[in-house]
Amino acid sequence: MTAAAPSVEGRTPPRRTPLATAPLPDARVRRARLRRRAVPYLLLTPALLLFGVFKAYPIVSSMLLSLTGGTGNATHSPGLANYRRLLDDPLFWTALGNTARILVVQVPVMLALALLLAVGLNTALVRWRVVWRLGVFMPTVTGLVATGILFSFLLNTNNGAVNKALDAIGLPTVDWFGSGFWSRMAIVVVLTWHYTGYNAVIYLAGLQGIPRELYEAAMVDGAGPVRRFLSVTVPALRPVLLFTVVLSTIGTLQLFDEPYVLTRGGPDNATLTVSMYLYDNGFRYFDFGYASAIAYALTLIVSVLGAVQMRLMGERE
């Protein structure tokens, strides 16, 4: 005889076990995770320290220094007086004008020559291309002071090799360092000789990245060499052109070594640049506040010109 099953009403409901929850990490796990997260910051610490000591601190210190006046230890805090002084300083505007004259001549000439050299070195018609590329780049590795001394002998008015060559072919000699115009042209020549190869190598790298199919399609459409250059090469090199224009503009605005070695700013301040004027105020007259103000004015000019160039030459959506 079987036992009767218990009624449903009297059955005890089964106990529900709570969902298992992940145990909280103990202190050892938390420390391990913290160490893993801290490793990138520890690796960045040396670079951040170097940046802070040699970059960030001098920038902030120079900003504060530009708000002081006086020479040596006898300084005071005149506020923005150094910046107002810039606006009324004729020698600052002379230095800025000299720098601008060199810039508008040297940068276009140098970059045009660099582009032509790069196109020539990129063609298969040139034999021993590696040797030619090395020769074009060699002036870049020459020290700036050594370059200035070299051209001071080459462009010497009386005994320079350039004037002797001009006299040998029946052309009039040039007083390179006695005339304001020719002194600036001498600096243009030195800068062009020194930096053309550097920009040519950059352009050459850009040319080698242009797909060959673009030129073949242009040839099928009947485009000649000049048309291919203007319609294919130049648009494809647009980012590279923008990079070299901005970089060359910044470098020329900071021009110091070549005019300092060649002309010392003469004759009659015709080759005085903004960087040289900054140096004179800071390290000849010890007016560090005014020199810092010149540095920040130059930084503002460089930033504005760079932004304008990127706006005019940058990629359009």
Secondary structure, 3 states (H helix, E strand, C coil): CCCCCCCCCCCCCCCCCCCCCCCCCCHHHHHHHHHHHHHHHHHHHHHHHHHHHHHHHHHHHHHHHCCCEEECCEEECCCCHHHHHHHCCHHHHHHHHHHHHHHHHHHHHHHHHHHHHHHHHHCCCCCCHHHHHHHHHHHHHCCHHHHHHHHHHHCCCCCCHHHHHHHHCCCCCCCCCCCHHHHHHHHHHHHHHHHHHHHHHHHHHHHCCCCHHHHHHHHHCCCCHHHHHHHHHHHHCHHHHHHHHHHHHHHHHCCCHHHHHHCCCCCCCCCCCHHHHHHHHHHHCCCHHHHHHHHHHHHHHHHHHHHHHHHHHCCCC
